């Protein structure tokens, strides 16, 4: 059975995007024995973060439209 890898197990790196915003990225080591699990954990973390950001933006837009 494969080792379970959590997103919190992966190191996080902060980089600056072309538009100047700071983006957090999960770092995956290519020579890791758990590469497949590392990639899945990083993907899940990124999807969760993007969905949270979108949800937050919708709420801000709804609040602005109401008031």
PyMOL Python script that loads the backbone (N, CA, C, O; Angstrom):
from pymol import cmd

cmd.read_pdbstr("""\
ATOM      1  N   UNK A   1       0.843  -1.189   0.000  1.00  0.00           N
ATOM      2  CA  UNK A   1       0.000   0.000   0.000  1.00  0.00           C
ATOM      3  C   UNK A   1       0.886   1.249   0.000  1.00  0.00           C
ATOM      4  O   UNK A   1       1.896   1.299   0.701  1.00  0.00           O
ATOM      5  N   UNK A   2       0.505   2.249  -0.783  1.00  0.00           N
ATOM      6  CA  UNK A   2       1.298   3.464  -0.927  1.00  0.00           C
ATOM      7  C   UNK A   2       1.162   4.350   0.310  1.00  0.00           C
ATOM      8  O   UNK A   2       0.119   4.379   0.963  1.00  0.00           O
ATOM      9  N   UNK A   3       2.224   5.059   0.609  1.00  0.00           N
ATOM     10  CA  UNK A   3       2.217   5.991   1.731  1.00  0.00           C
ATOM     11  C   UNK A   3       1.271   7.144   1.429  1.00  0.00           C
ATOM     12  O   UNK A   3       1.299   7.700   0.331  1.00  0.00           O
ATOM     13  N   UNK A   4       0.443   7.504   2.387  1.00  0.00           N
ATOM     14  CA  UNK A   4      -0.485   8.638   2.232  1.00  0.00           C
ATOM     15  C   UNK A   4       0.297   9.942   2.430  1.00  0.00           C
ATOM     16  O   UNK A   4       0.949  10.127   3.457  1.00  0.00           O
ATOM     17  N   UNK A   5       0.230  10.826   1.463  1.00  0.00           N
ATOM     18  CA  UNK A   5       0.923  12.113   1.527  1.00  0.00           C
ATOM     19  C   UNK A   5      -0.124  13.203   1.635  1.00  0.00           C
ATOM     20  O   UNK A   5      -1.054  13.262   0.831  1.00  0.00           O
ATOM     21  N   UNK A   6       0.027  14.069   2.630  1.00  0.00           N
ATOM     22  CA  UNK A   6      -0.888  15.196   2.804  1.00  0.00           C
ATOM     23  C   UNK A   6      -0.240  16.450   2.218  1.00  0.00           C
ATOM     24  O   UNK A   6       0.986  16.551   2.172  1.00  0.00           O
ATOM     25  N   UNK A   7      -1.057  17.404   1.771  1.00  0.00           N
ATOM     26  CA  UNK A   7      -0.477  18.651   1.258  1.00  0.00           C
ATOM     27  C   UNK A   7       0.419  19.348   2.278  1.00  0.00           C
ATOM     28  O   UNK A   7       1.399  19.994   1.906  1.00  0.00           O
ATOM     29  N   UNK A   8       0.086  19.219   3.557  1.00  0.00           N
ATOM     30  CA  UNK A   8       0.907  19.866   4.585  1.00  0.00           C
ATOM     31  C   UNK A   8       2.284  19.214   4.704  1.00  0.00           C
ATOM     32  O   UNK A   8       3.200  19.804   5.276  1.00  0.00           O
ATOM     33  N   UNK A   9       2.437  17.994   4.163  1.00  0.00           N
ATOM     34  CA  UNK A   9       3.743  17.324   4.171  1.00  0.00           C
ATOM     35  C   UNK A   9       4.702  17.933   3.145  1.00  0.00           C
ATOM     36  O   UNK A   9       5.917  17.773   3.257  1.00  0.00           O
ATOM     37  N   UNK A  10       4.154  18.630   2.149  1.00  0.00           N
ATOM     38  CA  UNK A  10       4.971  19.195   1.078  1.00  0.00           C
ATOM     39  C   UNK A  10       5.410  20.613   1.433  1.00  0.00           C
ATOM     40  O   UNK A  10       4.634  21.371   2.015  1.00  0.00           O
ATOM     41  N   UNK A  11       6.642  20.979   1.092  1.00  0.00           N
ATOM     42  CA  UNK A  11       7.081  22.351   1.350  1.00  0.00           C
ATOM     43  C   UNK A  11       6.365  23.341   0.425  1.00  0.00           C
ATOM     44  O   UNK A  11       5.967  22.998  -0.688  1.00  0.00           O
ATOM     45  N   UNK A  12       6.214  24.563   0.908  1.00  0.00           N
ATOM     46  CA  UNK A  12       5.551  25.618   0.138  1.00  0.00           C
ATOM     47  C   UNK A  12       6.568  26.678  -0.238  1.00  0.00           C
ATOM     48  O   UNK A  12       7.416  27.064   0.566  1.00  0.00           O
ATOM     49  N   UNK A  13       6.469  27.141  -1.474  1.00  0.00           N
ATOM     50  CA  UNK A  13       7.382  28.161  -1.999  1.00  0.00           C
ATOM     51  C   UNK A  13       6.538  29.361  -2.430  1.00  0.00           C
ATOM     52  O   UNK A  13       5.471  29.186  -3.018  1.00  0.00           O
ATOM     53  N   UNK A  14       7.001  30.561  -2.146  1.00  0.00           N
ATOM     54  CA  UNK A  14       6.310  31.784  -2.579  1.00  0.00           C
ATOM     55  C   UNK A  14       7.050  32.365  -3.766  1.00  0.00           C
ATOM     56  O   UNK A  14       8.265  32.563  -3.724  1.00  0.00           O
ATOM     57  N   UNK A  15       6.301  32.638  -4.829  1.00  0.00           N
ATOM     58  CA  UNK A  15       6.886  33.229  -6.026  1.00  0.00           C
ATOM     59  C   UNK A  15       6.039  34.422  -6.442  1.00  0.00           C
ATOM     60  O   UNK A  15       4.868  34.527  -6.077  1.00  0.00           O
ATOM     61  N   UNK A  16       6.645  35.318  -7.210  1.00  0.00           N
ATOM     62  CA  UNK A  16       5.940  36.485  -7.716  1.00  0.00           C
ATOM     63  C   UNK A  16       5.529  36.229  -9.161  1.00  0.00           C
ATOM     64  O   UNK A  16       6.361  35.912 -10.011  1.00  0.00           O
ATOM     65  N   UNK A  17       4.231  36.374  -9.423  1.00  0.00           N
ATOM     66  CA  UNK A  17       3.712  36.167 -10.773  1.00  0.00           C
ATOM     67  C   UNK A  17       4.062  37.372 -11.645  1.00  0.00           C
ATOM     68  O   UNK A  17       4.534  38.393 -11.144  1.00  0.00           O
ATOM     69  N   UNK A  18       3.830  37.246 -12.943  1.00  0.00           N
ATOM     70  CA  UNK A  18       4.144  38.323 -13.876  1.00  0.00           C
ATOM     71  C   UNK A  18       3.373  39.606 -13.563  1.00  0.00           C
ATOM     72  O   UNK A  18       3.865  40.704 -13.823  1.00  0.00           O
ATOM     73  N   UNK A  19       2.157  39.470 -13.003  1.00  0.00           N
ATOM     74  CA  UNK A  19       1.365  40.657 -12.688  1.00  0.00           C
ATOM     75  C   UNK A  19       1.719  41.253 -11.326  1.00  0.00           C
ATOM     76  O   UNK A  19       1.102  42.230 -10.902  1.00  0.00           O
ATOM     77  N   UNK A  20       2.711  40.672 -10.633  1.00  0.00           N
ATOM     78  CA  UNK A  20       3.181  41.223  -9.366  1.00  0.00           C
ATOM     79  C   UNK A  20       2.553  40.600  -8.135  1.00  0.00           C
ATOM     80  O   UNK A  20       2.967  40.919  -7.020  1.00  0.00           O
ATOM     81  N   UNK A  21       1.572  39.727  -8.291  1.00  0.00           N
ATOM     82  CA  UNK A  21       0.958  39.084  -7.141  1.00  0.00           C
ATOM     83  C   UNK A  21       1.849  37.960  -6.627  1.00  0.00           C
ATOM     84  O   UNK A  21       2.573  37.325  -7.393  1.00  0.00           O
ATOM     85  N   UNK A  22       1.785  37.726  -5.334  1.00  0.00           N
ATOM     86  CA  UNK A  22       2.558  36.656  -4.719  1.00  0.00           C
ATOM     87  C   UNK A  22       1.703  35.398  -4.713  1.00  0.00           C
ATOM     88  O   UNK A  22       0.555  35.417  -4.269  1.00  0.00           O
ATOM     89  N   UNK A  23       2.275  34.303  -5.212  1.00  0.00           N
ATOM     90  CA  UNK A  23       1.560  33.042  -5.324  1.00  0.00           C
ATOM     91  C   UNK A  23       2.301  31.986  -4.514  1.00  0.00           C
ATOM     92  O   UNK A  23       3.527  31.898  -4.573  1.00  0.00           O
ATOM     93  N   UNK A  24       1.550  31.181  -3.753  1.00  0.00           N
ATOM     94  CA  UNK A  24       2.151  30.076  -3.016  1.00  0.00           C
ATOM     95  C   UNK A  24       2.046  28.816  -3.860  1.00  0.00           C
ATOM     96  O   UNK A  24       0.998  28.519  -4.433  1.00  0.00           O
ATOM     97  N   UNK A  25       3.154  28.076  -3.925  1.00  0.00           N
ATOM     98  CA  UNK A  25       3.183  26.850  -4.713  1.00  0.00           C
ATOM     99  C   UNK A  25       3.711  25.719  -3.850  1.00  0.00           C
ATOM    100  O   UNK A  25       4.619  25.919  -3.044  1.00  0.00           O
ATOM    101  N   UNK A  26       3.144  24.529  -4.017  1.00  0.00           N
ATOM    102  CA  UNK A  26       3.668  23.341  -3.359  1.00  0.00           C
ATOM    103  C   UNK A  26       4.842  22.827  -4.172  1.00  0.00           C
ATOM    104  O   UNK A  26       4.782  22.812  -5.401  1.00  0.00           O
ATOM    105  N   UNK A  27       5.902  22.409  -3.510  1.00  0.00           N
ATOM    106  CA  UNK A  27       7.113  21.930  -4.176  1.00  0.00           C
ATOM    107  C   UNK A  27       7.134  20.410  -4.122  1.00  0.00           C
ATOM    108  O   UNK A  27       6.971  19.812  -3.058  1.00  0.00           O
ATOM    109  N   UNK A  28       7.337  19.794  -5.281  1.00  0.00           N
ATOM    110  CA  UNK A  28       7.397  18.344  -5.388  1.00  0.00           C
ATOM    111  C   UNK A  28       8.784  17.958  -5.900  1.00  0.00           C
ATOM    112  O   UNK A  28       9.269  18.514  -6.886  1.00  0.00           O
ATOM    113  N   UNK A  29       9.413  17.005  -5.224  1.00  0.00           N
ATOM    114  CA  UNK A  29      10.731  16.525  -5.623  1.00  0.00           C
ATOM    115  C   UNK A  29      10.574  15.426  -6.668  1.00  0.00           C
ATOM    116  O   UNK A  29       9.877  14.440  -6.424  1.00  0.00           O
ATOM    117  N   UNK A  30      11.210  15.580  -7.826  1.00  0.00           N
ATOM    118  CA  UNK A  30      11.045  14.615  -8.916  1.00  0.00           C
ATOM    119  C   UNK A  30      11.624  13.247  -8.592  1.00  0.00           C
ATOM    120  O   UNK A  30      11.173  12.252  -9.161  1.00  0.00           O
ATOM    121  N   UNK A  31      12.596  13.159  -7.710  1.00  0.00           N
ATOM    122  CA  UNK A  31      13.199  11.873  -7.390  1.00  0.00           C
ATOM    123  C   UNK A  31      12.587  11.242  -6.137  1.00  0.00           C
ATOM    124  O   UNK A  31      13.137  10.284  -5.595  1.00  0.00           O
ATOM    125  N   UNK A  32      11.471  11.766  -5.683  1.00  0.00           N
ATOM    126  CA  UNK A  32      10.795  11.247  -4.501  1.00  0.00           C
ATOM    127  C   UNK A  32      10.226   9.848  -4.774  1.00  0.00           C
ATOM    128  O   UNK A  32       9.677   9.609  -5.849  1.00  0.00           O
ATOM    129  N   UNK A  33      10.348   8.938  -3.828  1.00  0.00           N
ATOM    130  CA  UNK A  33       9.754   7.608  -4.011  1.00  0.00           C
ATOM    131  C   UNK A  33       8.225   7.652  -3.998  1.00  0.00           C
ATOM    132  O   UNK A  33       7.573   6.710  -4.448  1.00  0.00           O
ATOM    133  N   UNK A  34       7.659   8.735  -3.488  1.00  0.00           N
ATOM    134  CA  UNK A  34       6.201   8.890  -3.442  1.00  0.00           C
ATOM    135  C   UNK A  34       5.755   9.988  -4.404  1.00  0.00           C
ATOM    136  O   UNK A  34       4.846  10.755  -4.087  1.00  0.00           O
ATOM    137  N   UNK A  35       6.382  10.070  -5.567  1.00  0.00           N
ATOM    138  CA  UNK A  35       6.107  11.148  -6.519  1.00  0.00           C
ATOM    139  C   UNK A  35       4.630  11.229  -6.900  1.00  0.00           C
ATOM    140  O   UNK A  35       4.056  12.318  -6.909  1.00  0.00           O
ATOM    141  N   UNK A  36       4.017  10.110  -7.210  1.00  0.00           N
ATOM    142  CA  UNK A  36       2.605  10.125  -7.616  1.00  0.00           C
ATOM    143  C   UNK A  36       1.721  10.673  -6.503  1.00  0.00           C
ATOM    144  O   UNK A  36       0.824  11.475  -6.765  1.00  0.00           O
ATOM    145  N   UNK A  37       1.961  10.252  -5.273  1.00  0.00           N
ATOM    146  CA  UNK A  37       1.172  10.741  -4.144  1.00  0.00           C
ATOM    147  C   UNK A  37       1.461  12.219  -3.871  1.00  0.00           C
ATOM    148  O   UNK A  37       0.559  12.970  -3.500  1.00  0.00           O
ATOM    149  N   UNK A  38       2.723  12.637  -4.056  1.00  0.00           N
ATOM    150  CA  UNK A  38       3.101  14.045  -3.873  1.00  0.00           C
ATOM    151  C   UNK A  38       2.366  14.930  -4.881  1.00  0.00           C
ATOM    152  O   UNK A  38       1.848  15.988  -4.525  1.00  0.00           O
ATOM    153  N   UNK A  39       2.325  14.489  -6.141  1.00  0.00           N
ATOM    154  CA  UNK A  39       1.647  15.260  -7.177  1.00  0.00           C
ATOM    155  C   UNK A  39       0.155  15.362  -6.892  1.00  0.00           C
ATOM    156  O   UNK A  39      -0.441  16.424  -7.075  1.00  0.00           O
ATOM    157  N   UNK A  40      -0.451  14.271  -6.449  1.00  0.00           N
ATOM    158  CA  UNK A  40      -1.874  14.283  -6.132  1.00  0.00           C
ATOM    159  C   UNK A  40      -2.161  15.218  -4.958  1.00  0.00           C
ATOM    160  O   UNK A  40      -3.141  15.964  -4.984  1.00  0.00           O
ATOM    161  N   UNK A  41      -1.323  15.183  -3.941  1.00  0.00           N
ATOM    162  CA  UNK A  41      -1.507  16.063  -2.783  1.00  0.00           C
ATOM    163  C   UNK A  41      -1.361  17.530  -3.187  1.00  0.00           C
ATOM    164  O   UNK A  41      -2.140  18.370  -2.738  1.00  0.00           O
ATOM    165  N   UNK A  42      -0.376  17.849  -4.026  1.00  0.00           N
ATOM    166  CA  UNK A  42      -0.184  19.225  -4.490  1.00  0.00           C
ATOM    167  C   UNK A  42      -1.367  19.672  -5.332  1.00  0.00           C
ATOM    168  O   UNK A  42      -1.829  20.804  -5.195  1.00  0.00           O
ATOM    169  N   UNK A  43      -1.861  18.803  -6.198  1.00  0.00           N
ATOM    170  CA  UNK A  43      -3.016  19.130  -7.039  1.00  0.00           C
ATOM    171  C   UNK A  43      -4.239  19.408  -6.181  1.00  0.00           C
ATOM    172  O   UNK A  43      -4.932  20.403  -6.395  1.00  0.00           O
ATOM    173  N   UNK A  44      -4.512  18.546  -5.216  1.00  0.00           N
ATOM    174  CA  UNK A  44      -5.669  18.743  -4.337  1.00  0.00           C
ATOM    175  C   UNK A  44      -5.558  20.051  -3.562  1.00  0.00           C
ATOM    176  O   UNK A  44      -6.547  20.766  -3.392  1.00  0.00           O
ATOM    177  N   UNK A  45      -4.364  20.357  -3.098  1.00  0.00           N
ATOM    178  CA  UNK A  45      -4.148  21.599  -2.360  1.00  0.00           C
ATOM    179  C   UNK A  45      -4.416  22.808  -3.247  1.00  0.00           C
ATOM    180  O   UNK A  45      -5.054  23.768  -2.815  1.00  0.00           O
ATOM    181  N   UNK A  46      -3.931  22.764  -4.489  1.00  0.00           N
ATOM    182  CA  UNK A  46      -4.131  23.882  -5.410  1.00  0.00           C
ATOM    183  C   UNK A  46      -5.603  24.060  -5.750  1.00  0.00           C
ATOM    184  O   UNK A  46      -6.099  25.187  -5.790  1.00  0.00           O
ATOM    185  N   UNK A  47      -6.302  22.965  -5.992  1.00  0.00           N
ATOM    186  CA  UNK A  47      -7.731  23.052  -6.310  1.00  0.00           C
ATOM    187  C   UNK A  47      -8.493  23.624  -5.123  1.00  0.00           C
ATOM    188  O   UNK A  47      -9.356  24.483  -5.302  1.00  0.00           O
ATOM    189  N   UNK A  48      -8.190  23.165  -3.918  1.00  0.00           N
ATOM    190  CA  UNK A  48      -8.861  23.672  -2.717  1.00  0.00           C
ATOM    191  C   UNK A  48      -8.638  25.179  -2.565  1.00  0.00           C
ATOM    192  O   UNK A  48      -9.569  25.924  -2.260  1.00  0.00           O
ATOM    193  N   UNK A  49      -7.395  25.618  -2.781  1.00  0.00           N
ATOM    194  CA  UNK A  49      -7.073  27.040  -2.638  1.00  0.00           C
ATOM    195  C   UNK A  49      -7.804  27.876  -3.689  1.00  0.00           C
ATOM    196  O   UNK A  49      -8.332  28.942  -3.371  1.00  0.00           O
ATOM    197  N   UNK A  50      -7.839  27.405  -4.932  1.00  0.00           N
ATOM    198  CA  UNK A  50      -8.508  28.137  -6.007  1.00  0.00           C
ATOM    199  C   UNK A  50     -10.003  28.221  -5.744  1.00  0.00           C
ATOM    200  O   UNK A  50     -10.597  29.283  -5.930  1.00  0.00           O
ATOM    201  N   UNK A  51     -10.626  27.125  -5.315  1.00  0.00           N
ATOM    202  CA  UNK A  51     -12.058  27.128  -5.026  1.00  0.00           C
ATOM    203  C   UNK A  51     -12.377  28.068  -3.866  1.00  0.00           C
ATOM    204  O   UNK A  51     -13.380  28.780  -3.906  1.00  0.00           O
ATOM    205  N   UNK A  52     -11.535  28.078  -2.836  1.00  0.00           N
ATOM    206  CA  UNK A  52     -11.736  28.993  -1.709  1.00  0.00           C
ATOM    207  C   UNK A  52     -11.650  30.447  -2.167  1.00  0.00           C
ATOM    208  O   UNK A  52     -12.456  31.278  -1.751  1.00  0.00           O
ATOM    209  N   UNK A  53     -10.673  30.755  -3.025  1.00  0.00           N
ATOM    210  CA  UNK A  53     -10.526  32.114  -3.547  1.00  0.00           C
ATOM    211  C   UNK A  53     -11.745  32.518  -4.367  1.00  0.00           C
ATOM    212  O   UNK A  53     -12.243  33.635  -4.230  1.00  0.00           O
ATOM    213  N   UNK A  54     -12.225  31.619  -5.215  1.00  0.00           N
ATOM    214  CA  UNK A  54     -13.398  31.918  -6.042  1.00  0.00           C
ATOM    215  C   UNK A  54     -14.631  32.140  -5.171  1.00  0.00           C
ATOM    216  O   UNK A  54     -15.414  33.057  -5.422  1.00  0.00           O
ATOM    217  N   UNK A  55     -14.805  31.310  -4.156  1.00  0.00           N
ATOM    218  CA  UNK A  55     -15.937  31.442  -3.234  1.00  0.00           C
ATOM    219  C   UNK A  55     -15.873  32.789  -2.514  1.00  0.00           C
ATOM    220  O   UNK A  55     -16.889  33.467  -2.360  1.00  0.00           O
ATOM    221  N   UNK A  56     -14.687  33.167  -2.080  1.00  0.00           N
ATOM    222  CA  UNK A  56     -14.495  34.435  -1.383  1.00  0.00           C
ATOM    223  C   UNK A  56     -14.818  35.615  -2.316  1.00  0.00           C
ATOM    224  O   UNK A  56     -15.459  36.578  -1.896  1.00  0.00           O
ATOM    225  N   UNK A  57     -14.377  35.539  -3.572  1.00  0.00           N
ATOM    226  CA  UNK A  57     -14.649  36.608  -4.536  1.00  0.00           C
ATOM    227  C   UNK A  57     -16.138  36.732  -4.829  1.00  0.00           C
ATOM    228  O   UNK A  57     -16.652  37.840  -4.978  1.00  0.00           O
ATOM    229  N   UNK A  58     -16.844  35.584  -4.914  1.00  0.00           N
ATOM    230  CA  UNK A  58     -18.300  35.629  -5.133  1.00  0.00           C
ATOM    231  C   UNK A  58     -19.004  36.322  -3.995  1.00  0.00           C
ATOM    232  O   UNK A  58     -19.904  37.132  -4.217  1.00  0.00           O
ATOM    233  N   UNK A  59     -18.595  36.005  -2.751  1.00  0.00           N
ATOM    234  CA  UNK A  59     -19.218  36.627  -1.591  1.00  0.00           C
ATOM    235  C   UNK A  59     -18.961  38.128  -1.558  1.00  0.00           C
ATOM    236  O   UNK A  59     -19.852  38.899  -1.203  1.00  0.00           O
ATOM    237  N   UNK A  60     -17.772  38.544  -1.918  1.00  0.00           N
ATOM    238  CA  UNK A  60     -17.439  39.974  -1.948  1.00  0.00           C
ATOM    239  C   UNK A  60     -18.292  40.667  -3.023  1.00  0.00           C
ATOM    240  O   UNK A  60     -18.805  41.763  -2.795  1.00  0.00           O
ATOM    241  N   UNK A  61     -18.440  40.039  -4.174  1.00  0.00           N
ATOM    242  CA  UNK A  61     -19.237  40.627  -5.257  1.00  0.00           C
ATOM    243  C   UNK A  61     -20.705  40.712  -4.863  1.00  0.00           C
ATOM    244  O   UNK A  61     -21.369  41.701  -5.173  1.00  0.00           O
ATOM    245  N   UNK A  62     -21.224  39.688  -4.181  1.00  0.00           N
ATOM    246  CA  UNK A  62     -22.615  39.714  -3.734  1.00  0.00           C
ATOM    247  C   UNK A  62     -22.836  40.791  -2.691  1.00  0.00           C
ATOM    248  O   UNK A  62     -23.848  41.490  -2.720  1.00  0.00           O
ATOM    249  N   UNK A  63     -21.886  40.929  -1.762  1.00  0.00           N
ATOM    250  CA  UNK A  63     -21.995  41.966  -0.738  1.00  0.00           C
ATOM    251  C   UNK A  63     -21.960  43.357  -1.358  1.00  0.00           C
ATOM    252  O   UNK A  63     -22.688  44.247  -0.919  1.00  0.00           O
ATOM    253  N   UNK A  64     -21.124  43.554  -2.370  1.00  0.00           N
ATOM    254  CA  UNK A  64     -21.024  44.847  -3.031  1.00  0.00           C
ATOM    255  C   UNK A  64     -22.315  45.158  -3.797  1.00  0.00           C
ATOM    256  O   UNK A  64     -22.742  46.312  -3.845  1.00  0.00           O
ATOM    257  N   UNK A  65     -22.927  44.151  -4.386  1.00  0.00           N
ATOM    258  CA  UNK A  65     -24.158  44.356  -5.137  1.00  0.00           C
ATOM    259  C   UNK A  65     -25.331  44.661  -4.211  1.00  0.00           C
ATOM    260  O   UNK A  65     -26.250  45.382  -4.598  1.00  0.00           O
ATOM    261  N   UNK A  66     -25.310  44.124  -2.999  1.00  0.00           N
ATOM    262  CA  UNK A  66     -26.398  44.335  -2.058  1.00  0.00           C
ATOM    263  C   UNK A  66     -26.295  45.679  -1.354  1.00  0.00           C
ATOM    264  O   UNK A  66     -27.309  46.270  -0.984  1.00  0.00           O
ATOM    265  N   UNK A  67     -25.110  46.145  -1.175  1.00  0.00           N
ATOM    266  CA  UNK A  67     -24.993  47.342  -0.360  1.00  0.00           C
ATOM    267  C   UNK A  67     -24.268  48.398  -0.992  1.00  0.00           C
ATOM    268  O   UNK A  67     -24.097  49.467  -0.407  1.00  0.00           O
TER     269      UNK A  67
END
""", "prot")
cmd.dss("prot")
cmd.show_as("cartoon", "prot")
cmd.util.cbc("prot")
cmd.orient("prot")
